[in-house]
Amino acid sequence: MTANLATNASILDIHFPSTIEEYTPIAKLTRESSVSASRLRYYESRGLIKSVRKANGKRQYHRFMVWRINFISLAQRIGCTLEEIDVLFTRLPTDGHVTKQDWFRLVAYCEDHLMKKIDTLQWLDAELGECFNCGCLSPRHCKLACLEIS
């Protein structure tokens, strides 16, 4: 399950919902992304997404932020931390013109992250079987008692 790293560096053709205008208010963005307004403000405070303030002082988000928000949700579902996502985003163009090569890099990172998590869970499953036979949970002898899962 490895990303096909194409050499085509053309701009990624991102399909935005027809209801998303170039700039959209936070209320509409929460409906389109299924992410709460407080979470959007938190992502913004972390620098993961950006908004502009209109004359009325309300936040408006560029439609490209929908893509970022959806990627954040996907990456978190497979276990990526916001710190890891932030590092990935620092490698992307800030103008919203993500290339296919950028996208393949993100996918490859997520696949690698997921495979490491699967390997850890398979190891844990095998060790747990041994633990059922012993049951000591001794910090000196038990691999599970000392385990830190990331």
Helices and strands as residue ranges (DSSP letters): E 23-25, H 26-33, H 37-45, E 52-53, E 59-62, H 64-77, H 82-90, H 100-134
